[in-house]
Amino acid sequence: MIKQTYNLTTAIKQIKHYLCLGCILILPISSVFAETIDPPVDIINTEENVIIDSAVTELSLPENEHYEELFTENDTKEQQTENVITSEDNNDLNTVTTTETNTGSQQTVDAPLCYNQLLQEELDNLASAHNKEDMTELSEPDPGQPLTGRHFAILGQPKYSDDFTHFDYVNPQAPKGGTIKFAALGNYDNFNRFSRRGAPEGRSGELFETLFTMSEDEKGSYYPLLAESVTYSADYSWAEVSINPAARFHDNSPVTAEDVEFSFDKFMTEGVPQYRSYQQGVTVETIAPLTVKITLPEPNRERLIGFLSSLRILPKHFWQDHRLDEPLSTPPFGSGPYYISDYKLGQYAVYQRDPNYWGKDLPVNVGRYNFDQIRYDYYLDDSVALEAFKAGAYDFRLEGQPKNWNTQYTGDNFDQGYIIKTELDVTEAPNARWLAFNINRPIFSDRKVREALTLAFDFNWLNRAFYYDTYKQPQSYFENTEYAASGLPTEEELQWLTPFKEVIPPAAFGEAFQLPPSDGSGFNRDNLLKADQLLKEAGWIIENQQRVNAITKEPFEFELLLYMGSNLQYVQPFQKNLQRLGINMKISMVDYAQINSRMRVLDYDMLPSVYYAYTYPASSLKIMWGSDYLNSSWNSSGLHNEAIDSLLQSIENNQDNADNLLSLGRALDRVLTHEYAMIPMWYPRYTFYAYWNKFSLPEIKPKYAMGLDTWWYDKDKVQILPTNRQ
């Protein structure tokens, strides 16, 4: 087994190009860019995320790590934790109900053909006459003339210069060819990643590219993709983007400024509500065939950069005849390195590398996208999927269950080196798993009630009994970063908090949030006694061994909503602890489409939630906690108040002030944690994955990703494998 240590911002962000978004990629996986964008900007669509059993690892946020929430809904497939129910897991759960849907229809798709030869020829002429300028990185504001740049960073300066030829973490000579196969848990019924109903195929959002893209070995730096350069005002109130004249969609039609303007208008009129809220006042205007102007309602450096790196560009001539918020039964085309060549709804999808991909020689793409085909096979049961992996049915598996990792990854194929096991230490801000209260429900409106139920969750025992002590319990929404609150609030933090003393929980002015640990014995007696006292103070008493409201005598019972196939290991002990408090927690399990539908209208009492890693307090936190974005599905708890709104606005206003941003992040952390809007469950100490030994990797790995899109099919290694596994 190989054990490696390097930083992962969200434990495996780069798998994003390979894992589905609406599924659990065995490597359980999921989505984010449907009503999301940056750590959360639940605005445009829903991209990918990976759920590793109880451990959650983000495999794929959109190119801008904090803006996925803008474009998509909070796709529950990413939310799904562990993998599936086993007969052992389900022994004591008599209240579980399940629902599922099936789909069919097998299709094979050819690469699209050009639709407008005249426009293509016109732009080809423009391209041949195009003179490239000597560009520099997006600079700091200067009171002089507008500036022009080709790369930029939200924090600090970009690592790579204008004349870089490839990222350091790729092999520019990597051969092309071969197939890599993944498994996805669940099913899918359409190909529109931005649809507001149905279950889209997880990788379908990757068909579309952004104007700029990020590197995976630095935080928040962006380089040209569809764009070639950008000219912007010194105060960051507007930008004019020059589109690469070589850029083409899969049908060989050119990418134009009209496509950019159309894409923005499409998301504003048919996209998720949070996108319209976040981008209110922004205008996008075509000023030349290959130049588009973005104007903000007020100057904002981070917002301007975020726009340039997050908007997925749609082909106008296709989408003008289709609704963005409705499912697509057949695959759309985009401009990315892969198109969908074969599929059977709900069962599998095949992504074919476009041999004529327009951007294959761009510095940001050299050495990447090396597989001819990427295939996803869907499984309804993770135990079946695990056995399929060991038998060679697919090539790569991200394991979320420590028990599986320690007991099931054995046998001749492992002993002989046919399957490689790898562990990565998680040292950066992780995706963490929480249980979200719907505080709009009267039963959870009292903070004391929420704190009591939090105390009933016995993490230490779960971690020892089920998870081989491989998890940590989050104590912050900025875990593993300098923005996590600690000790007593500083004077700077108090300056932000004190004006809202009547709104903020008193505990936020004391020591930083820290849950009292249990002794790990499974009894959790001390915490349950504290929970009992809190419930009594909130007006919930015991009568006839049942917790009831002291006034109405209504019993304390609620529903935990889970995705069908979720692992129930953590649910049973939590349910039993609640029973000891006289509380009845019912468990309902529904399919992906149903749980998303219920999330959109806040039709639940409690559900598991993945809180995606924030490496710094980004303005996109408004999507997660702001009062203006309660109609999005990213704020699972519904928590909001004037204190939080004020802190979020100050965070947006201080993106260029590192000192203020530090105290603001810690102040916000104090408020959020002491509100007990969600029960902290866990995040992984390690990332576990295994793969059949038929691939090679670059010598240098990206700092903030696994880098699957830099791997390649190694014909020499394949020859060593058994014939039926090649």
N, C-alpha and C positions, 0 to 999 in steps of 0.2 A: 504494500500500500504506500502511495506517495502522500506525504504530509507537507503542505506548503503554508507559508504565512505571508500575506500581504494585505493591504487595506482594501476593503470593498465598501463603497459608499452605501449601497443598498444590497449588499451581499452578492448580487450577481447581476448587475444592471445589464451588461452587454448581451446576456442570453436573450435580451429583448428581441434580437433579430431572428431568434429561432423558436421562442416559445410562444404559445398562443396566449392570447389575452383572455379569452373568455373561457379558458379551460385550465384544468390543473394538469400541467405537463408532467407528468410523471417524472418528473419534474412537474408537479402540479403547477398550474400557471393561471394567469388571469388577465385582467384588464385594467386600464387606467385612462386611456385617452378618449373616452367617449364623452365624459363630462369632466375632463380633467386636463391639466397641463403640467405645471411645475410641481414640486411636491404636492400640492394639490391645487390645481386650477381647474377643477371639474368643469371645463368649459367646452372643449371641442369634441372630443370623442373619448373612447375608452381604450387605452392601450394595454400593454402587458405587464403582468406581475406574476411572480411565482410563489406559490404557497408550498412551503415544505412542511407538510404535516403540521405539527404544532409549531414548527418553526416557519417563519415567513421570510422568504427571500425574494426580493424584487428582481425579476429577470428582465423586465422591460418597461421602462417608462419611455415616453416619447423622447425625442432627441433632447428636448429641454427638460431636465430632470424635475423641474418644479412647475410645469405648466400642463401636465396631462389632465388635471382636474378641469381645465377650461373646456376641453373639447368633448369629453365623454362623461358617462355616468360612472359611479363608483362600482365598477363591474364586480359582482359578487364572486365570480369564479376566482378572482384573485383573492377574494376575501376568504375563500374556502381554505381551511387550515388542513389539518391532517388529511388523510386520504379517504378511506372508505370505512364503512361499518363491517365488522367481522362478527361472527356468531358469538365470540367471547365478549365483544364490546356491548352487545345488545341484550345481555341477560336480564338486567334489572329495569329496562326501560319499557314499561307497559303503555306509555302514553305517546309513543312515536308514531307518526303517520307519514306516509311517503306518497309522492306523486311523481310521475315521469312522463316524458313525451318522446315520440319516435319520429324520425324523418327518413326519407329515402331519396330516390332520384340520383342516378349515376350519370356523370357527364365528363367528356373530354374536351378541353378548350385549346384552340390554336392561338398563337400569338396574334394580337390585333393588327389590322392593316391601316395604312395611312388614310385619313379622312379628308384632308384638304391640301392637295399638292401645290396649289397656287400660293397658299400662305407659307407653306414650307419653303418654296423656292424664294419667296420674298425675303424670308428671314435668313435663308442661306446666304443671300446677297449681302444682307446686313452683317452677317457673321464674317464674311470674307473681307468686308471693309472695316471691320471693327479693330480699332487700335487699343491694345491693352495699355493701361497706365501703370506707372510705378506706385503701388498702393502701400499704405502703412496701416498698422492696427488702429482700431477705433480709439481715438485719443480722449484725454480729459477735456472738458469744456474749455474753449478759448474764445475770448471776446471778439476774435477776428472773423474771417470769412468761413463759410461752411467747410467742413472737413470731409475727407474721403478715406475709406479704409476697406480692408479685405478680411480682417479678422479682429475679434474683440473679446473682452472678458468682463464678466460682471464683477469679479473680485480680482484685483491685481492686474497683471499683464499676461497676454497669451504666451504660451511656451514656444510655439512654432512661428518662424518668420514667414514673410511673404513668399520666399522662394523654396519653402520646404517641399520635399518630393513625396514623403509618406510619413505616417506616424511611426514613432520609435518602436511600438509594440507589434508591428506587423512584419511579415517576411515578404518583401516586395517581389521575390521570385517564387512565391508559393504557387504550385501547379493548380490548375483548374481541373475539376472532374469529380466523379463519384457522387454518392448519395449519402446523406445523413438522415436517420429516421428518429423521430421522437414519438412519445406517447402522450396523449392528452386525456384527462379524466373528465367524463361527461359527454356532451354532444354539442352540436351546433345546428342552426336551421337557416342561416343566411350569411351573406358576405359583406354586409354594411356595418363597419365598425362604429359608425356614428348613429346608427338607428336607435330610437328610443324604445323599441320593443323587440322581442325575440332574443335569440342567443347567437351572436355573430361568431364566425370563425376567428380564432384568436389572433392570428398573424395578419389578417386582412387589412388592418390599418397601416401595415408596413409597405403596402403597395404604393403609397403616396409619400412624396419627399417634402422637405422643408427648404426654405431659402438658404439657411445656414445650418450646420450640424456641429455637434460637440465632439471633442476628443475624449478618450476614456482614461487618460493619465493626468488629468488636471481638472480642477473644479470650475465649472462655469465658463469655459472658453469655447468660442465658436468660430467656424471656418466655412468658406463658401461651399455650397452644394448646388442648388438650382441657381442661386445668385452668383454674380461674379464680383461685385463690389457694392458698396453703399456710400452715398454722400448724405451727410446729416448736419443738422444745425448745431451750433455750439452749445445750445441749451437743451438739446435732445428733445425738441418738440416736434420735429419731423425728420423723415429720412426718405431719400430717393434710392431705390434699389435697381441696379442694373442686372438683368437676368442673363445667364450664360446663353449665348446664341446657339450653342450646340445642344442645349437641353431638349429632350424629346420624351413624349409619352410612349407607351408600349405600341401604339398603332403608328408610330413614327411621325406623328404630328408634333409641331413645335410647342414648347411651353412658352407662353407669352404673358405680358403684363395683364391682359384681359383675364387670363386664367387665375392670376393672383387676386385681382379685384373681384372676380366672380366667386372665388373660394371664400373670401372674407364675407361677402354679401350672403352667401349660402349659409354659412355658419351663423350669421347674425339673424337670419330670418327663419331657418329651419333647424338650427343646432340646439344644444341644450341651453336651458335658461341662464345658467351662470355665465356662459360665454357672452350673451347679450348684455348682461349686467356689467361684467368686467370690462368689456370693450365699448361701453357706452361713450359716445362722443368721438370715437376714433373714426377716421375716414381713410379709405383706400381708393386711389384714383389712378387710372391709366393715363400717363402723359406722353408715352411713346410706345411703339410696339414691344420694346423690350425694357421699358422703364416704368416703374410704378412708384407712386408717392404715398407714404403713410404719414398721417398727421394726427398727433395726440391732442386731446382737449387741453392739456397743460403739460409742461415739460416734465419728463420722468425718464431718467436714464435706464433703470432696470426694466421698466415696462416696454420701452422701445426695443431694447435688446431681446426681451422675452418674445415680443411679437415676431421679430425677424427669425427667431430660431424655433418657433412652435407651430406656426400656421402650416397645416398640410395643404399642398397645392393640388386641387382637383381639376381634371380636364373638363372645361366648360362644355364642350360639344357632347360629352356623355351625360354629365349631371344636370344639364338644363332640362333633360327629359325625365329625371328621377328625383324623388324626394329624398333629402338627406336624413330625415327622421324616420324613414320607413325601411323595412328590410329589403334586401336584394336577393332574389332566388338564384341569380347567376353572378359570377365574379365580375367586378368592375376592372378597369385597367388604370394604371397610374404611370409613374415615371421611374420607379425604383428598380433595383437589380433583378428582382424576381416577379413573375406573374403566375397566376394560378393556371396550371395546365391540365389538371385532372382532379376529380373530386367525386364523392358520394355523400350527400348531405347527412350529417350526423355520424359518419363513419370514418372518412379520411379526407385529406386534402393534400395535394402535391403542388409545391412551388418550384417552378422551372427557372433556372438562371437564364436571363435574356442574353444571348451571345452578342447582340448588337446594343447592349446597354450603353447609353450615351455617356454615362459618367464613370465608366470603368477605369479610366486613366487619370481621374482627378486625384490630387494628393490625398484627399480624405478617404478615398476608396481603394487605393493601391494596396494589394496584399489582403484585401477583405473579400467576402462573398465568393469563396473558392469552390463551393459545392455546386455541381450541376443541378442537383435536386435536393429539396428539403421536404420531407414527408411527415405528416402528422396522422397517426392512427388513434382513434378515440376508443377508450375503454370505460365501461361503467363501473368496474370494480378494480381498485388499486392492487389488491392481492393478486388478481389475475394479471394485471399489468406488470407487476414485479416478476412473476414467473415467466412472463413473455420476454422480459428483458434478459433474464438469465439464460433463456433458450435462444436468444439472438434475434428475436422478432424486431427489435429496434436497438438503437446504438448508444443512446445517452440517457441517463436517469439521474435526476436530482432527488435525493432521498430526504424526506421530511420527518421520518419516524426513526428516532434513535434506536428503538428496539430492533427494527428491521436492519438498520445499519450494523448493529452489533451481533445479530444472530442469523440473518438471512443471506448476507453477502459472502457466502462460503461455497466451496466445491472445487471441482477440477478446473473449471474455466478460470477461477481466481488463482488457484495454485500454480497453474501453468502460464499465468500472465496474459491470458486471452482477454480478461476483463481487468481494467485498472481501477483501483479505488483511490479516491483523493479526498483529503480533508483540508479545508481552509479556515484559518482563524478569522473570526469576524471582529475587526478592530475599529471600523468606522461606524458612522450613524446607521443603525439597522432598521429594517422594516420590523415593526413590533406588532404583536397580536394582542388585541384588547376585546373585552365584551362591552358593547355600547348599550347604555340605557337609553330608551326613548323618553327623555325627560318631559316631553309633551303629555305623556300619560300621567294622570293624577297620582297614580300609585308610586311614581318615581320623581315627583316634583320636589320632594323634600330631600335636601342634601344629606341629612342624617340617615335616611333610608338607604341612599346610595352608598354611603360610607359603611353602613352595617353589612350590606350584601358584599361589598368589596372585602371586608374582613372575613367573610365566610369562604372566600376562594383561597384554598390552601395550596399555594404554589410550591412550597418547599416539599410537601409530601408528594405531589404530582411529579415533580422533577426527579425525586429519588426513586419513586415507585415505577414510573413509566418511561422516563426520559433520560435515564443514565446520567443524571446531573449535567446534561449538555445544554440546558437553557439558563437564561438569566431573566429576572423579572424587571421590566422597565419601571423606573421611578421618575421618569422625565419624558417630555415630548421632544426633547433634544438629546436623547441618550447618546453617550459617547462623544459629545461635543462640548466646547467651552461655554455654550449657551444654556446648558443644564443648570438650573438653580442649585445652590449649595449653601449650607449654613444659614445665617440670618441675612436679610436683605441689606444691600449696601445703600449708602446715601443716594447714589444715582438711581438705584431701583426704586427707592421710596419716593423719589420725585415723580416717578411715573404712576406709582400705586396710590399715594396718599389722597389725591383729588377724588378718588372713588372709594374711599374708606367705607361708605355706607353700602356699597354694592358688593365689594370684594369680601370673600370669606375671611373672618378674623385670622384664621390659621395662616393665611398667605403672608401675614406680617411677622410670622414667627419663623421657626426652622423650616428648611426646605422639606418638601414632601418625602416621606419615608414610611413605607408600610411596616408595621410591627411584624417581624417574622414569626412563623410558627416553629414548633420544635421538630417538625417533620415526622411526627409519630402517626399522623392521620387523625388525631383527635381534635387538634386545634382548639383546645378548651378555652384558653385565655382570650383568643380573638372572638370566639363565639359568645363568651360572656360580655365582652365589650359591645358586640353587635346586638345582643339582647337588650342591653341598656339603652343604646341609641334608638332602637325600634320603639321601646317604651316611651322615650322622650318625644318621639315623633307621633305618638298616639296609636301605636300598634301593640296590643296586649295579647296574652295567651288566655284562651278559654277553651276548655275541653281539648287540650293538647293541640290547639290550632291557633295560629296568629290571626287576629281579627282587628278591625278598626274599633277603637274604644267607643266611638259615637254611633257609627252606622252598623256595627257588627259584621261588616262585609269581610269575607275571608281574604287573606293576602295570597293571591295566586296570580301568576303571569305566564306568558309563553316565551320560550326561547326558540327563535326561528333559525333553522340551519339548512344548509344546502344538502340536497339528497346525496348521500355517499360520504358525508363528513365522518371523521373518526370521533367516536364518542368517549374516548378514554377520560378526557378531562371533565366531561359533562356529568357522568355518574357520581363522582365524589362531590362535585359542587352541588348537585341535586340532593344528595344525602345530607350534606351540611345544612342546606336550607331547610330540609325536613326537620332537622334537629331544632331549628328555630321556629318551627311551626308554619313554614312557608311552602307552598306547593308550586313548583316550577314545571310546567308542561313543556314538552318538546315536540315541535313540528318540523318535519323535513319536507322540503319542496324542491322542484327542479329549478334550474338556473333562470329560466324565463320568469317563473312565478316570483322568485325571491327578488329579482330586479324590479318587477312590477310593484311589489309591495314596498320596496325601499323608496321608490319614486314618490309615493304618497304617504310615507311614514306610517305604514300599516304594520307595525310590529311593536312588541314590548321591549325585547332585547335581542341582539344578534351579534355574532362575531364580527370584528372589524379589523382590518389591517391598516395601521397608521404608518404611512410611507415616510421614509427617512428624510429629514430636513438637515442638511449640513450647516445651514445658517438660517436666520429668520428672513424668509423671502416675503415679498409683498403678496405672493399668491396664497399665503396663509389665510387671507380673507375668504377664500373659497371654503376652507375647512371650518372656520369659526365665525365669520362675519355675518351680521344680521341681514345684509343684503343678499345673501346666498343661501337662505334657508330652503329655497325651492330646488336646490341641487341635492344630489344624493351623497355628497361627500361628508357633510356634517351628520354623521350617523346618530349622534346623541341629540342634536337640536340645541345644544348649549349656545347661548349668545347673551350678551348684555352690553350696556354702554361702556363699561370698563374695558371689556375685550375689544370692542369696536375702536375705542380710542387708542389702545395699544397697537392694534393692527394698522391704523392710519399713521401713527408715529413711526412704525416700522417701515412703512412704504416711504415716508418722508425722509428717512434717515439711512437709506441704502448706501450713501456715500460717506457715512460717518461711523467708522468702526467702533468707536467707544460707545456711542449712543446705541448702536445696534446690539452690542454686548449686553448692556443693562436692560434694554427693551426685551431681548430674548429671554433673559432670566426672569424678568418681571412677569412676562406673559406665561412662562412656564409655571410660576408660583400660582397664578390665578387658575390656570387650566387644571393642574393636578389637584388643588385643594377643592375644586368644585365636584370632584368624583363623578364626572360625566361618563367615564368608562372605567371598567375594571382592568387593571394591567395584568395580562396573563404571562407572556414570555416573548423573548426573541432568542435566536440561536447563538451559542458560543462558537459554533462551527458550521460551515457549509459542507454537506456531504454530497458527493456525486461520484458516479462510476460510468465508465464507457468501454465499449469494445475497442480493443487495441488495433484500430485500423486508421488512426488519425495521427497527424503530427501537429506540433504547436510551435509558435515562434519562441525564441530564447527569452525574449523580454515579454513580460505580461503587463497588461494595462493595470494601473494602480486601483482603479475604481470599477473594475468589471472582470468578468471571467474571460471575455474575449472569444466567445465561440465563433464569431464571424471572422476570426483570423485563422481558425484551424483549417487544415486541408486533408483530403483523402490521400493516404500513403499507400501506394500500390505494393511496395516492398513488405510493409507490415501485413497487408491483407493476405499475402501469399503464405504467411506463417500460420494463419488461422485455419481451423478445420474447414473443409470445402463447403459444408452447408452453412457456415457462418460468415462467408466472405461477401 
